[in-house]
Amino acid sequence: MKGCRNCACWQALEEFLDRIDPATQGKKAQLGLCKRYAPRPLTPGAGAGEVDGMVGGAAPRWSTFWPQVASDDWCGEWDPQFD
């Protein structure tokens, strides 16, 4: 059964969900990071204290993140993990 748990681009985290992953014989679904594509940018939002793109007198910081997905998710672009 295809799923993120056995994709070459998935990196497991030590976080588990409160549901059973159907392909693991009773084990809980696990969260992981999808590293199939480059990390997504997290843009600074317009919020309190922002004036002309500056927050508190300093330029906003940009950061990136890898999307978190569950072990039983599947994007359709699965790349098999070979041991």
Buried (B, 14 or more C-beta within 10 A) or exposed (E): EEBBBBBEBBEEEEEBEEEEBEBBEEEBBBBBBBBBEEEEEEEBEEEEEEEEEEBEEEEBEEEEEBBEBBBBBBEEEBEEEEE
